Structures are given as structure tokens and as C-alpha cells.
Amino acid sequence: MSKALSLKLNDEVFRETEEILRRTRRPRNAYINNAVSFYNKLWKRRVLKKELAEESVLVREDSLEVLDAFEKFEEEAVR
């Protein structure tokens, strides 16, 4: 299913888009759909990156404790 939108682009963005469409012979609707889809993926990745960084800070101490425990275990196993 598709939704109809009224879209206002600034003049420069519109001119650039029209030039690309002329050169690539692609439909405007498909081009804009692909552009919005790409931009959505970009923002999802940015949000995920931020969430992972925040969660990494939360588990940093636990990770260091686990690493220390493994190192001690390896040292005892070598003896």
C-alpha cells in the first residue's frame, strides 16, 4: 500500500533531483522512495550505534571482571 504526500523541496534539491532523474531515466516516485528508505536506514544505524555505546558503558565493569576471571583461570591452568 502507498500513501500520497505533498512534498516541498527547496529549489536546489529539486533541480539536482530532476537532473539525476533525467540522466538515469528513473521515475521520480521510485527515486524519492529509495532516497527516503536509504535515509531511514542511515538513522536506524545511528540510533543503534548510540544505544550500543550506551549499553557498552553499562556493562564495561562486568566485562572487565569476566576478563580478569578468565585470565586468572588461564594462569592456573598453565601451572
PDB file as gemmi writes it, atoms N, CA and C in Angstrom:
CRYST1    1.000    1.000    1.000  90.00  90.00  90.00 P 1                      
ATOM      1  N   MET A   1       0.838  -1.171   0.000  1.00  0.00           N  
ATOM      2  CA  MET A   1       0.000   0.000   0.000  1.00  0.00           C  
ATOM      3  C   MET A   1       0.887   1.239   0.000  1.00  0.00           C  
ATOM      4  N   SER A   2       0.462   2.267  -0.658  1.00  0.00           N  
ATOM      5  CA  SER A   2       1.214   3.512  -0.743  1.00  0.00           C  
ATOM      6  C   SER A   2       0.412   4.652  -0.154  1.00  0.00           C  
ATOM      7  N   LYS A   3       1.112   5.664   0.281  1.00  0.00           N  
ATOM      8  CA  LYS A   3       0.497   6.877   0.815  1.00  0.00           C  
ATOM      9  C   LYS A   3       0.860   8.035  -0.085  1.00  0.00           C  
ATOM     10  N   ALA A   4      -0.106   8.878  -0.340  1.00  0.00           N  
ATOM     11  CA  ALA A   4       0.132  10.076  -1.145  1.00  0.00           C  
ATOM     12  C   ALA A   4       0.616  11.193  -0.227  1.00  0.00           C  
ATOM     13  N   LEU A   5       1.637  11.918  -0.679  1.00  0.00           N  
ATOM     14  CA  LEU A   5       2.203  13.012   0.089  1.00  0.00           C  
ATOM     15  C   LEU A   5       2.267  14.268  -0.755  1.00  0.00           C  
ATOM     16  N   SER A   6       2.193  15.388  -0.075  1.00  0.00           N  
ATOM     17  CA  SER A   6       2.501  16.658  -0.710  1.00  0.00           C  
ATOM     18  C   SER A   6       3.890  17.019  -0.214  1.00  0.00           C  
ATOM     19  N   LEU A   7       4.815  17.214  -1.111  1.00  0.00           N  
ATOM     20  CA  LEU A   7       6.212  17.387  -0.739  1.00  0.00           C  
ATOM     21  C   LEU A   7       6.739  18.703  -1.294  1.00  0.00           C  
ATOM     22  N   LYS A   8       7.384  19.470  -0.420  1.00  0.00           N  
ATOM     23  CA  LYS A   8       8.022  20.702  -0.860  1.00  0.00           C  
ATOM     24  C   LYS A   8       9.525  20.527  -0.729  1.00  0.00           C  
ATOM     25  N   LEU A   9      10.231  20.679  -1.836  1.00  0.00           N  
ATOM     26  CA  LEU A   9      11.687  20.617  -1.849  1.00  0.00           C  
ATOM     27  C   LEU A   9      12.228  22.012  -2.112  1.00  0.00           C  
ATOM     28  N   ASN A  10      13.391  22.310  -1.529  1.00  0.00           N  
ATOM     29  CA  ASN A  10      13.961  23.611  -1.891  1.00  0.00           C  
ATOM     30  C   ASN A  10      14.410  23.527  -3.351  1.00  0.00           C  
ATOM     31  N   ASP A  11      14.549  24.674  -3.970  1.00  0.00           N  
ATOM     32  CA  ASP A  11      14.797  24.732  -5.415  1.00  0.00           C  
ATOM     33  C   ASP A  11      16.051  23.966  -5.837  1.00  0.00           C  
ATOM     34  N   GLU A  12      17.134  24.086  -5.062  1.00  0.00           N  
ATOM     35  CA  GLU A  12      18.384  23.424  -5.439  1.00  0.00           C  
ATOM     36  C   GLU A  12      18.246  21.908  -5.377  1.00  0.00           C  
ATOM     37  N   VAL A  13      17.619  21.398  -4.330  1.00  0.00           N  
ATOM     38  CA  VAL A  13      17.415  19.953  -4.203  1.00  0.00           C  
ATOM     39  C   VAL A  13      16.541  19.459  -5.351  1.00  0.00           C  
ATOM     40  N   PHE A  14      15.514  20.213  -5.687  1.00  0.00           N  
ATOM     41  CA  PHE A  14      14.634  19.826  -6.791  1.00  0.00           C  
ATOM     42  C   PHE A  14      15.397  19.785  -8.116  1.00  0.00           C  
ATOM     43  N   ARG A  15      16.219  20.816  -8.379  1.00  0.00           N  
ATOM     44  CA  ARG A  15      16.989  20.848  -9.626  1.00  0.00           C  
ATOM     45  C   ARG A  15      17.960  19.664  -9.710  1.00  0.00           C  
ATOM     46  N   GLU A  16      18.654  19.396  -8.611  1.00  0.00           N  
ATOM     47  CA  GLU A  16      19.586  18.273  -8.607  1.00  0.00           C  
ATOM     48  C   GLU A  16      18.855  16.956  -8.847  1.00  0.00           C  
ATOM     49  N   THR A  17      17.731  16.803  -8.196  1.00  0.00           N  
ATOM     50  CA  THR A  17      16.939  15.577  -8.355  1.00  0.00           C  
ATOM     51  C   THR A  17      16.478  15.413  -9.790  1.00  0.00           C  
ATOM     52  N   GLU A  18      15.971  16.470 -10.359  1.00  0.00           N  
ATOM     53  CA  GLU A  18      15.488  16.411 -11.737  1.00  0.00           C  
ATOM     54  C   GLU A  18      16.612  16.089 -12.711  1.00  0.00           C  
ATOM     55  N   GLU A  19      17.800  16.627 -12.465  1.00  0.00           N  
ATOM     56  CA  GLU A  19      18.942  16.327 -13.332  1.00  0.00           C  
ATOM     57  C   GLU A  19      19.318  14.850 -13.227  1.00  0.00           C  
ATOM     58  N   ILE A  20      19.350  14.329 -12.026  1.00  0.00           N  
ATOM     59  CA  ILE A  20      19.661  12.909 -11.847  1.00  0.00           C  
ATOM     60  C   ILE A  20      18.601  12.044 -12.514  1.00  0.00           C  
ATOM     61  N   LEU A  21      17.356  12.394 -12.338  1.00  0.00           N  
ATOM     62  CA  LEU A  21      16.272  11.616 -12.951  1.00  0.00           C  
ATOM     63  C   LEU A  21      16.361  11.655 -14.474  1.00  0.00           C  
ATOM     64  N   ARG A  22      16.715  12.808 -15.007  1.00  0.00           N  
ATOM     65  CA  ARG A  22      16.848  12.926 -16.464  1.00  0.00           C  
ATOM     66  C   ARG A  22      17.962  12.016 -16.968  1.00  0.00           C  
ATOM     67  N   ARG A  23      19.094  12.015 -16.253  1.00  0.00           N  
ATOM     68  CA  ARG A  23      20.236  11.207 -16.678  1.00  0.00           C  
ATOM     69  C   ARG A  23      20.004   9.712 -16.488  1.00  0.00           C  
ATOM     70  N   THR A  24      19.332   9.351 -15.424  1.00  0.00           N  
ATOM     71  CA  THR A  24      19.153   7.928 -15.120  1.00  0.00           C  
ATOM     72  C   THR A  24      17.865   7.354 -15.694  1.00  0.00           C  
ATOM     73  N   ARG A  25      16.999   8.227 -16.142  1.00  0.00           N  
ATOM     74  CA  ARG A  25      15.691   7.818 -16.695  1.00  0.00           C  
ATOM     75  C   ARG A  25      14.910   6.958 -15.702  1.00  0.00           C  
ATOM     76  N   ARG A  26      14.934   7.413 -14.460  1.00  0.00           N  
ATOM     77  CA  ARG A  26      14.198   6.703 -13.416  1.00  0.00           C  
ATOM     78  C   ARG A  26      12.950   7.503 -13.062  1.00  0.00           C  
ATOM     79  N   PRO A  27      11.909   6.830 -12.618  1.00  0.00           N  
ATOM     80  CA  PRO A  27      10.711   7.551 -12.170  1.00  0.00           C  
ATOM     81  C   PRO A  27      10.991   8.331 -10.883  1.00  0.00           C  
ATOM     82  N   ARG A  28      10.461   9.518 -10.801  1.00  0.00           N  
ATOM     83  CA  ARG A  28      10.672  10.374  -9.638  1.00  0.00           C  
ATOM     84  C   ARG A  28      10.198   9.680  -8.361  1.00  0.00           C  
ATOM     85  N   ASN A  29       9.037   9.069  -8.413  1.00  0.00           N  
ATOM     86  CA  ASN A  29       8.479   8.416  -7.231  1.00  0.00           C  
ATOM     87  C   ASN A  29       9.407   7.317  -6.706  1.00  0.00           C  
ATOM     88  N   ALA A  30       9.927   6.488  -7.592  1.00  0.00           N  
ATOM     89  CA  ALA A  30      10.836   5.410  -7.183  1.00  0.00           C  
ATOM     90  C   ALA A  30      12.116   5.991  -6.593  1.00  0.00           C  
ATOM     91  N   TYR A  31      12.622   7.055  -7.205  1.00  0.00           N  
ATOM     92  CA  TYR A  31      13.850   7.693  -6.721  1.00  0.00           C  
ATOM     93  C   TYR A  31      13.659   8.237  -5.312  1.00  0.00           C  
ATOM     94  N   ILE A  32      12.562   8.939  -5.098  1.00  0.00           N  
ATOM     95  CA  ILE A  32      12.303   9.522  -3.778  1.00  0.00           C  
ATOM     96  C   ILE A  32      12.056   8.424  -2.754  1.00  0.00           C  
ATOM     97  N   ASN A  33      11.340   7.372  -3.129  1.00  0.00           N  
ATOM     98  CA  ASN A  33      11.131   6.241  -2.216  1.00  0.00           C  
ATOM     99  C   ASN A  33      12.469   5.619  -1.804  1.00  0.00           C  
ATOM    100  N   ASN A  34      13.355   5.414  -2.767  1.00  0.00           N  
ATOM    101  CA  ASN A  34      14.675   4.846  -2.464  1.00  0.00           C  
ATOM    102  C   ASN A  34      15.493   5.783  -1.578  1.00  0.00           C  
ATOM    103  N   ALA A  35      15.401   7.074  -1.840  1.00  0.00           N  
ATOM    104  CA  ALA A  35      16.157   8.049  -1.047  1.00  0.00           C  
ATOM    105  C   ALA A  35      15.660   8.073   0.398  1.00  0.00           C  
ATOM    106  N   VAL A  36      14.371   8.071   0.596  1.00  0.00           N  
ATOM    107  CA  VAL A  36      13.818   8.076   1.955  1.00  0.00           C  
ATOM    108  C   VAL A  36      14.146   6.770   2.663  1.00  0.00           C  
ATOM    109  N   SER A  37      14.068   5.655   1.956  1.00  0.00           N  
ATOM    110  CA  SER A  37      14.411   4.363   2.536  1.00  0.00           C  
ATOM    111  C   SER A  37      15.871   4.343   2.983  1.00  0.00           C  
ATOM    112  N   PHE A  38      16.759   4.841   2.142  1.00  0.00           N  
ATOM    113  CA  PHE A  38      18.178   4.915   2.487  1.00  0.00           C  
ATOM    114  C   PHE A  38      18.394   5.782   3.718  1.00  0.00           C  
ATOM    115  N   TYR A  39      17.746   6.931   3.770  1.00  0.00           N  
ATOM    116  CA  TYR A  39      17.887   7.856   4.891  1.00  0.00           C  
ATOM    117  C   TYR A  39      17.349   7.220   6.176  1.00  0.00           C  
ATOM    118  N   ASN A  40      16.244   6.489   6.082  1.00  0.00           N  
ATOM    119  CA  ASN A  40      15.704   5.782   7.251  1.00  0.00           C  
ATOM    120  C   ASN A  40      16.705   4.763   7.780  1.00  0.00           C  
ATOM    121  N   LYS A  41      17.335   4.013   6.888  1.00  0.00           N  
ATOM    122  CA  LYS A  41      18.341   3.030   7.308  1.00  0.00           C  
ATOM    123  C   LYS A  41      19.521   3.715   7.971  1.00  0.00           C  
ATOM    124  N   LEU A  42      19.942   4.845   7.422  1.00  0.00           N  
ATOM    125  CA  LEU A  42      21.039   5.606   7.993  1.00  0.00           C  
ATOM    126  C   LEU A  42      20.712   6.015   9.424  1.00  0.00           C  
ATOM    127  N   TRP A  43      19.520   6.538   9.658  1.00  0.00           N  
ATOM    128  CA  TRP A  43      19.138   6.971  11.003  1.00  0.00           C  
ATOM    129  C   TRP A  43      18.974   5.794  11.950  1.00  0.00           C  
ATOM    130  N   LYS A  44      18.457   4.672  11.461  1.00  0.00           N  
ATOM    131  CA  LYS A  44      18.348   3.488  12.311  1.00  0.00           C  
ATOM    132  C   LYS A  44      19.728   3.050  12.775  1.00  0.00           C  
ATOM    133  N   ARG A  45      20.706   3.090  11.882  1.00  0.00           N  
ATOM    134  CA  ARG A  45      22.082   2.718  12.241  1.00  0.00           C  
ATOM    135  C   ARG A  45      22.665   3.690  13.258  1.00  0.00           C  
ATOM    136  N   ARG A  46      22.387   4.976  13.096  1.00  0.00           N  
ATOM    137  CA  ARG A  46      22.881   5.971  14.056  1.00  0.00           C  
ATOM    138  C   ARG A  46      22.272   5.736  15.436  1.00  0.00           C  
ATOM    139  N   VAL A  47      20.973   5.456  15.483  1.00  0.00           N  
ATOM    140  CA  VAL A  47      20.305   5.192  16.759  1.00  0.00           C  
ATOM    141  C   VAL A  47      20.882   3.930  17.388  1.00  0.00           C  
ATOM    142  N   LEU A  48      21.076   2.879  16.592  1.00  0.00           N  
ATOM    143  CA  LEU A  48      21.639   1.638  17.101  1.00  0.00           C  
ATOM    144  C   LEU A  48      23.054   1.858  17.637  1.00  0.00           C  
ATOM    145  N   LYS A  49      23.855   2.618  16.921  1.00  0.00           N  
ATOM    146  CA  LYS A  49      25.221   2.914  17.357  1.00  0.00           C  
ATOM    147  C   LYS A  49      25.200   3.608  18.718  1.00  0.00           C  
ATOM    148  N   LYS A  50      24.305   4.574  18.876  1.00  0.00           N  
ATOM    149  CA  LYS A  50      24.195   5.299  20.139  1.00  0.00           C  
ATOM    150  C   LYS A  50      23.761   4.355  21.257  1.00  0.00           C  
ATOM    151  N   GLU A  51      22.766   3.506  20.992  1.00  0.00           N  
ATOM    152  CA  GLU A  51      22.290   2.562  22.002  1.00  0.00           C  
ATOM    153  C   GLU A  51      23.386   1.578  22.405  1.00  0.00           C  
ATOM    154  N   LEU A  52      24.123   1.066  21.420  1.00  0.00           N  
ATOM    155  CA  LEU A  52      25.199   0.122  21.724  1.00  0.00           C  
ATOM    156  C   LEU A  52      26.308   0.788  22.550  1.00  0.00           C  
ATOM    157  N   ALA A  53      26.615   2.031  22.240  1.00  0.00           N  
ATOM    158  CA  ALA A  53      27.637   2.746  23.007  1.00  0.00           C  
ATOM    159  C   ALA A  53      27.176   2.936  24.448  1.00  0.00           C  
ATOM    160  N   GLU A  54      25.911   3.288  24.633  1.00  0.00           N  
ATOM    161  CA  GLU A  54      25.379   3.481  25.984  1.00  0.00           C  
ATOM    162  C   GLU A  54      25.368   2.163  26.757  1.00  0.00           C  
ATOM    163  N   GLU A  55      24.963   1.081  26.103  1.00  0.00           N  
ATOM    164  CA  GLU A  55      24.919  -0.224  26.763  1.00  0.00           C  
ATOM    165  C   GLU A  55      26.324  -0.739  27.064  1.00  0.00           C  
ATOM    166  N   SER A  56      27.263  -0.424  26.204  1.00  0.00           N  
ATOM    167  CA  SER A  56      28.649  -0.839  26.422  1.00  0.00           C  
ATOM    168  C   SER A  56      29.193  -0.209  27.700  1.00  0.00           C  
ATOM    169  N   VAL A  57      28.861   1.043  27.931  1.00  0.00           N  
ATOM    170  CA  VAL A  57      29.293   1.718  29.155  1.00  0.00           C  
ATOM    171  C   VAL A  57      28.689   1.016  30.375  1.00  0.00           C  
ATOM    172  N   LEU A  58      27.435   0.594  30.254  1.00  0.00           N  
ATOM    173  CA  LEU A  58      26.752  -0.050  31.385  1.00  0.00           C  
ATOM    174  C   LEU A  58      27.386  -1.384  31.760  1.00  0.00           C  
ATOM    175  N   VAL A  59      27.900  -2.125  30.798  1.00  0.00           N  
ATOM    176  CA  VAL A  59      28.441  -3.465  31.083  1.00  0.00           C  
ATOM    177  C   VAL A  59      29.967  -3.488  31.141  1.00  0.00           C  
ATOM    178  N   ARG A  60      30.589  -2.332  31.019  1.00  0.00           N  
ATOM    179  CA  ARG A  60      32.046  -2.265  30.989  1.00  0.00           C  
ATOM    180  C   ARG A  60      32.675  -2.903  32.224  1.00  0.00           C  
ATOM    181  N   GLU A  61      32.200  -2.559  33.410  1.00  0.00           N  
ATOM    182  CA  GLU A  61      32.772  -3.103  34.642  1.00  0.00           C  
ATOM    183  C   GLU A  61      32.608  -4.618  34.704  1.00  0.00           C  
ATOM    184  N   ASP A  62      31.416  -5.111  34.361  1.00  0.00           N  
ATOM    185  CA  ASP A  62      31.191  -6.555  34.365  1.00  0.00           C  
ATOM    186  C   ASP A  62      32.107  -7.258  33.371  1.00  0.00           C  
ATOM    187  N   SER A  63      32.294  -6.665  32.210  1.00  0.00           N  
ATOM    188  CA  SER A  63      33.152  -7.267  31.191  1.00  0.00           C  
ATOM    189  C   SER A  63      34.591  -7.357  31.674  1.00  0.00           C  
ATOM    190  N   LEU A  64      35.060  -6.319  32.357  1.00  0.00           N  
ATOM    191  CA  LEU A  64      36.424  -6.339  32.880  1.00  0.00           C  
ATOM    192  C   LEU A  64      36.577  -7.398  33.972  1.00  0.00           C  
ATOM    193  N   GLU A  65      35.546  -7.569  34.793  1.00  0.00           N  
ATOM    194  CA  GLU A  65      35.594  -8.603  35.832  1.00  0.00           C  
ATOM    195  C   GLU A  65      35.643  -9.996  35.205  1.00  0.00           C  
ATOM    196  N   VAL A  66      34.847 -10.228  34.180  1.00  0.00           N  
ATOM    197  CA  VAL A  66      34.842 -11.523  33.497  1.00  0.00           C  
ATOM    198  C   VAL A  66      36.197 -11.772  32.843  1.00  0.00           C  
ATOM    199  N   LEU A  67      36.736 -10.766  32.190  1.00  0.00           N  
ATOM    200  CA  LEU A  67      38.049 -10.892  31.555  1.00  0.00           C  
ATOM    201  C   LEU A  67      39.114 -11.230  32.603  1.00  0.00           C  
ATOM    202  N   ASP A  68      39.072 -10.549  33.732  1.00  0.00           N  
ATOM    203  CA  ASP A  68      40.029 -10.823  34.805  1.00  0.00           C  
ATOM    204  C   ASP A  68      39.882 -12.261  35.310  1.00  0.00           C  
ATOM    205  N   ALA A  69      38.648 -12.728  35.455  1.00  0.00           N  
ATOM    206  CA  ALA A  69      38.416 -14.100  35.912  1.00  0.00           C  
ATOM    207  C   ALA A  69      38.971 -15.106  34.906  1.00  0.00           C  
ATOM    208  N   PHE A  70      38.781 -14.865  33.629  1.00  0.00           N  
ATOM    209  CA  PHE A  70      39.312 -15.777  32.608  1.00  0.00           C  
ATOM    210  C   PHE A  70      40.840 -15.784  32.615  1.00  0.00           C  
ATOM    211  N   GLU A  71      41.433 -14.615  32.790  1.00  0.00           N  
ATOM    212  CA  GLU A  71      42.890 -14.547  32.830  1.00  0.00           C  
ATOM    213  C   GLU A  71      43.437 -15.338  34.017  1.00  0.00           C  
ATOM    214  N   LYS A  72      42.794 -15.211  35.170  1.00  0.00           N  
ATOM    215  CA  LYS A  72      43.229 -15.971  36.351  1.00  0.00           C  
ATOM    216  C   LYS A  72      43.058 -17.469  36.113  1.00  0.00           C  
ATOM    217  N   PHE A  73      41.958 -17.852  35.488  1.00  0.00           N  
ATOM    218  CA  PHE A  73      41.708 -19.249  35.174  1.00  0.00           C  
ATOM    219  C   PHE A  73      42.785 -19.798  34.247  1.00  0.00           C  
ATOM    220  N   GLU A  74      43.143 -19.032  33.205  1.00  0.00           N  
ATOM    221  CA  GLU A  74      44.194 -19.469  32.278  1.00  0.00           C  
ATOM    222  C   GLU A  74      45.533 -19.614  32.992  1.00  0.00           C  
ATOM    223  N   GLU A  75      45.846 -18.669  33.870  1.00  0.00           N  
ATOM    224  CA  GLU A  75      47.107 -18.713  34.602  1.00  0.00           C  
ATOM    225  C   GLU A  75      47.174 -19.972  35.473  1.00  0.00           C  
ATOM    226  N   GLU A  76      46.062 -20.318  36.132  1.00  0.00           N  
ATOM    227  CA  GLU A  76      46.021 -21.514  36.983  1.00  0.00           C  
ATOM    228  C   GLU A  76      46.098 -22.789  36.152  1.00  0.00           C  
ATOM    229  N   ALA A  77      45.516 -22.766  34.964  1.00  0.00           N  
ATOM    230  CA  ALA A  77      45.518 -23.943  34.098  1.00  0.00           C  
ATOM    231  C   ALA A  77      46.917 -24.233  33.551  1.00  0.00           C  
ATOM    232  N   VAL A  78      47.725 -23.218  33.371  1.00  0.00           N  
ATOM    233  CA  VAL A  78      49.080 -23.372  32.824  1.00  0.00           C  
ATOM    234  C   VAL A  78      50.019 -23.958  33.880  1.00  0.00           C  
ATOM    235  N   ARG A  79      49.760 -23.712  35.130  1.00  0.00           N  
ATOM    236  CA  ARG A  79      50.653 -24.175  36.213  1.00  0.00           C  
ATOM    237  C   ARG A  79      50.670 -25.641  36.318  1.00  0.00           C  
TER     238      ARG A  79                                                      
END                                                                             
